[in-house]
Amino acid sequence: MTKPSGATYTAARIAQRIKALGREISRTCRGRRLDVVVNMDRAFVFAADLIRAIDAPVVVHFVREDVRDVDQGGLARREVFFANREATACLGRPEFKGRDVLVVDAVIDSGVTQDFLLRRIGECEPRSLRLAVLLDKPARRHVALEPDYFGFQTASNQLWTGYGLAAANGTGRNAKHLVANGGPQRRGTPGQPGKRKR
């Protein structure tokens, strides 16, 4: 198998960084229950390793984002929807009220989808609400949002594949290394920054 071109984070480096993130999150939790909201489909590998590195009781919830082009009065705009049984249906329900919540995603690029999800969960009045990502791409941010925890920060505008992230044709999620060797990453949708609890 030929070595892929482009920037690479090896499996060993990823594992080392995730252990460090787990220790940092564990210190913040101080043994309290942590509700982890995992953004499928990108973050399932990262989340699986991260929650095993956290020394605290963990309850996991899964959400799936759906970015749609919507025609509103003749004007095209993009909207972000999240679907699951629990996490985004908490409006008017107390699932996260008074809880420590950690949203886990693989990549933060424009930040729009993460900001939307954080604002929705924030309406449930958690005690704390934080964001952990594997890759932080701050150069392309469209909203005033920074992750509380990140594995790696990169200025690369390429599509990253491996370690749960798929190439344009859907393959590559099972690769052990994380590689930037594809075309440009698809831009997120523009949006407005929101406030969240720390």
C-alpha positions as CSV (number, residue, x, y, z in Angstrom):
1,M,0.0,0.0,0.0
2,T,1.5,3.4,-1.0
3,K,1.8,6.1,1.6
4,P,-0.8,8.8,1.1
5,S,0.4,12.3,0.1
6,G,-0.3,15.4,2.2
7,A,-0.3,16.1,5.9
8,T,-0.7,13.1,8.1
9,Y,-1.5,12.5,11.8
10,T,-0.4,8.9,12.6
11,A,-2.5,6.5,14.6
12,A,0.1,6.7,17.4
13,R,0.0,10.5,17.5
14,I,-3.8,10.5,17.5
15,A,-3.9,8.0,20.4
16,Q,-1.5,10.0,22.4
17,R,-3.4,13.2,21.9
18,I,-6.8,11.6,22.7
19,K,-5.3,10.3,26.0
20,A,-4.3,13.8,26.9
21,L,-7.7,15.2,26.0
22,G,-9.3,12.5,28.2
23,R,-7.2,13.5,31.1
24,E,-8.1,17.1,30.6
25,I,-11.8,16.4,30.4
26,S,-11.6,14.1,33.4
27,R,-10.1,16.9,35.5
28,T,-12.9,19.2,34.5
29,C,-15.6,16.6,35.3
30,R,-14.1,15.8,38.8
31,G,-16.0,12.5,38.8
32,R,-19.4,14.0,37.9
33,R,-21.6,12.4,35.3
34,L,-20.9,13.6,31.8
35,D,-23.5,13.5,29.0
36,V,-21.7,13.2,25.7
37,V,-23.5,14.1,22.5
38,V,-21.8,12.6,19.5
39,N,-22.3,14.0,16.0
40,M,-22.7,11.1,13.6
41,D,-21.5,10.1,11.1
42,R,-18.1,11.8,11.2
43,A,-17.2,11.6,14.9
44,F,-18.0,8.0,15.8
45,V,-14.4,6.7,15.8
46,F,-13.0,9.8,17.6
47,A,-15.9,9.7,20.2
48,A,-15.4,6.0,20.9
49,D,-11.7,6.5,21.7
50,L,-12.3,9.7,23.6
51,I,-15.0,8.5,26.0
52,R,-12.9,5.5,26.9
53,A,-10.1,8.0,27.9
54,I,-12.5,9.9,30.2
55,D,-12.4,8.9,33.9
56,A,-16.0,9.8,34.8
57,P,-19.5,8.3,34.4
58,V,-20.5,8.9,30.8
59,V,-23.9,8.7,29.1
60,V,-23.8,8.9,25.3
61,H,-26.4,10.4,23.0
62,F,-26.2,10.4,19.2
63,V,-27.3,13.0,16.7
64,R,-27.1,13.2,12.9
65,E,-26.9,16.5,11.0
66,D,-28.7,17.2,7.8
67,V,-27.8,20.3,5.9
68,R,-30.5,21.2,3.4
69,D,-31.0,23.9,0.7
70,V,-34.3,25.5,1.4
71,D,-36.3,27.8,-0.9
72,Q,-37.7,30.6,1.2
73,G,-39.8,33.2,-0.7
74,G,-37.7,32.6,-3.8
75,L,-34.4,32.9,-2.0
76,A,-32.2,29.9,-1.6
77,R,-30.7,29.4,1.9
78,R,-29.1,26.5,3.8
79,E,-30.5,25.2,7.0
80,V,-29.1,22.7,9.5
81,F,-31.3,20.0,11.0
82,F,-30.4,17.5,13.6
83,A,-32.2,14.2,14.0
84,N,-32.2,11.7,16.9
85,R,-34.5,10.4,19.6
86,E,-33.2,12.4,22.5
87,A,-30.6,15.1,22.3
88,T,-32.2,17.7,20.0
89,A,-35.7,16.9,21.1
90,C,-35.0,18.3,24.6
91,L,-36.9,21.5,24.1
92,G,-39.5,21.5,26.8
93,R,-37.9,18.4,28.3
94,P,-35.4,18.1,31.1
95,E,-32.8,15.6,29.8
96,F,-29.9,18.0,30.0
97,K,-31.1,20.4,32.6
98,G,-28.4,20.8,35.3
99,R,-26.1,18.3,33.5
100,D,-22.5,18.6,32.3
101,V,-22.7,18.2,28.5
102,L,-19.9,17.6,26.0
103,V,-20.6,17.8,22.3
104,V,-18.2,15.7,20.3
105,D,-17.5,16.2,16.5
106,A,-14.7,15.3,14.2
107,V,-14.1,18.6,12.5
108,I,-15.0,22.2,13.2
109,D,-14.7,24.2,10.0
110,S,-17.2,27.0,9.5
111,G,-18.6,26.2,13.0
112,V,-22.2,26.7,11.9
113,T,-23.5,23.2,12.5
114,Q,-21.8,23.0,15.9
115,D,-23.0,26.4,16.9
116,F,-26.6,25.5,16.0
117,L,-26.5,22.3,18.0
118,L,-24.9,24.0,21.0
119,R,-27.6,26.6,21.0
120,R,-30.3,24.0,20.9
121,I,-28.8,22.0,23.7
122,G,-28.2,25.3,25.7
123,E,-31.9,25.9,25.7
124,C,-32.2,22.8,27.9
125,E,-30.2,24.7,30.6
126,P,-27.3,22.3,31.2
127,R,-24.9,23.1,34.0
128,S,-22.0,23.3,31.5
129,L,-21.8,22.9,27.8
130,R,-18.5,22.2,26.0
131,L,-17.3,21.2,22.6
132,A,-14.5,18.7,21.7
133,V,-13.3,18.2,18.2
134,L,-10.6,16.1,16.6
135,L,-9.6,18.8,14.0
136,D,-10.0,22.5,14.4
137,K,-9.9,24.6,11.2
138,P,-10.1,28.2,12.5
139,A,-9.2,29.9,9.3
140,R,-12.7,29.1,7.8
141,R,-14.8,30.0,10.8
142,H,-18.1,31.8,10.1
143,V,-19.3,32.1,13.7
144,A,-17.7,33.2,17.0
145,L,-17.1,29.7,18.2
146,E,-14.0,28.0,19.4
147,P,-13.8,24.4,20.7
148,D,-13.1,23.9,24.4
149,Y,-11.0,20.8,23.5
150,F,-9.3,19.9,20.2
151,G,-6.9,17.2,19.0
152,F,-5.1,19.1,16.3
153,Q,-5.4,22.5,14.8
154,T,-4.8,22.9,11.0
155,A,-4.8,25.5,8.3
156,S,-5.3,22.9,5.6
157,N,-8.2,23.5,3.3
158,Q,-8.1,19.9,2.1
159,L,-10.5,17.1,2.8
160,W,-9.3,15.0,5.6
161,T,-9.8,11.2,5.4
162,G,-9.3,8.3,7.8
163,Y,-10.0,7.8,11.4
164,G,-13.8,7.9,10.8
165,L,-13.7,10.6,8.1
166,A,-14.7,9.5,4.6
167,A,-13.3,10.5,1.2
168,A,-15.6,12.0,-1.4
169,N,-16.6,8.5,-2.5
170,G,-17.5,7.4,1.0
171,T,-14.4,5.2,1.6
172,G,-11.5,5.6,4.0
173,R,-13.3,5.8,7.3
174,N,-11.5,2.6,8.5
175,A,-8.0,4.0,7.8
176,K,-5.9,4.3,11.0
177,H,-4.2,7.5,10.1
178,L,-5.7,10.9,9.4
179,V,-4.6,12.3,6.1
180,A,-5.2,15.6,4.2
181,N,-4.9,14.5,0.6
182,G,-8.2,15.2,-1.1
183,G,-9.9,18.2,-2.6
184,P,-11.2,21.2,-0.7
185,Q,-13.5,20.5,2.2
186,R,-17.1,21.5,1.5
187,R,-18.0,24.7,3.2
188,G,-20.5,24.8,6.0
189,T,-23.5,27.1,6.0
190,P,-23.2,30.6,7.2
191,G,-24.9,31.5,10.4
192,Q,-25.0,33.7,13.5
193,P,-22.9,33.1,16.6
194,G,-24.8,32.0,19.7
195,K,-24.0,32.1,23.4
196,R,-23.4,29.0,25.4
197,K,-22.6,28.0,29.0
198,R,-19.1,27.2,30.0
